[in-house]
């Protein structure tokens, strides 16, 4: 059985119309449509790792701000129960 499916070209000069016609005939036989897709193959991709690292970094920043907001809301509730002013409490905490 001949090789079917994806093919990788190392250099542009190795690509020729014979391979394209062969791929089209395989697609027509397998799917009833001779459409083929050409994509650039990246041998050592690095952009995905940067995207994941950026996502994790932004996620940690968001978690930090959410926990700080939650702590501030809880502090406001505690102070309102004790009838204290937030500004006075922060001044007392800084001294």
C-alpha positions in Angstrom: 0.0 0.0 0.0 1.5 3.4 -1.0 2.1 6.2 1.5 -1.1 8.2 2.0 -1.9 11.3 4.0 0.5 13.9 5.1 3.8 14.5 3.4 6.7 16.6 4.6 9.0 18.5 2.3 12.3 19.6 3.7 13.1 22.0 0.9 10.9 23.9 -1.6 12.9 22.5 -4.5 11.7 19.0 -3.7 8.1 20.0 -4.3 6.8 19.5 -7.8 3.5 19.0 -9.6 3.8 15.3 -9.7 3.4 15.1 -5.9 0.5 17.5 -6.0 -1.3 15.5 -8.7 -0.7 12.3 -6.7 -2.1 14.0 -3.5 -5.1 15.2 -5.4 -5.8 11.7 -6.9 -5.5 10.2 -3.4 -7.9 12.8 -1.9 -10.4 12.2 -4.7 -10.3 8.4 -4.2 -10.6 8.7 -0.4 -13.0 11.5 0.0 -14.6 12.2 -3.4 -13.0 15.6 -3.4 -9.6 16.4 -4.8 -9.0 19.4 -2.6 -5.6 19.4 -0.8 -4.2 21.8 1.8 -0.6 23.0 1.8 0.8 24.1 5.2 4.1 25.2 6.3 5.7 22.6 8.7 7.6 24.1 11.6 10.2 21.6 12.8 11.0 23.2 16.2 8.0 25.3 17.2 8.6 27.6 20.2 5.6 30.0 20.0 3.3 27.5 21.7 5.5 27.4 24.8 5.5 31.1 25.0 1.7 31.3 24.7 1.3 28.7 27.5 3.8 30.6 29.7 2.1 33.9 29.1 -1.3 32.4 29.8 -0.1 31.0 33.1 1.6 34.3 34.1 -1.6 36.3 33.3 -3.7 33.6 35.1 -1.5 34.0 38.3 -1.8 37.8 38.1 -5.6 37.5 37.8 -5.8 35.1 40.8 -3.7 37.5 42.8 -6.0 40.4 42.1 -9.1 38.4 42.8 -7.7 37.2 46.2 -6.7 40.8 47.0 -10.2 42.0 46.1 -11.7 39.2 48.2 -9.5 40.1 51.2 -10.4 43.8 50.9 -14.2 43.0 50.7 -13.8 40.8 53.8 -11.9 43.5 55.6 -14.7 46.0 54.8 -17.3 43.6 56.1 -15.3 43.0 59.3 -14.8 46.8 59.8 -18.5 47.5 59.2 -19.5 45.0 61.8 -17.1 46.6 64.3 -18.1 50.1 63.2 -14.5 51.0 62.3 -13.3 53.2 59.4 -11.2 51.6 56.7 -8.9 54.6 56.5 -8.2 54.6 60.2 -7.6 50.9 60.3 -5.1 51.2 57.4 -3.3 54.1 59.2 -3.2 52.0 62.4 -1.8 49.0 60.5 1.0 51.2 58.9 2.2 52.6 62.2 
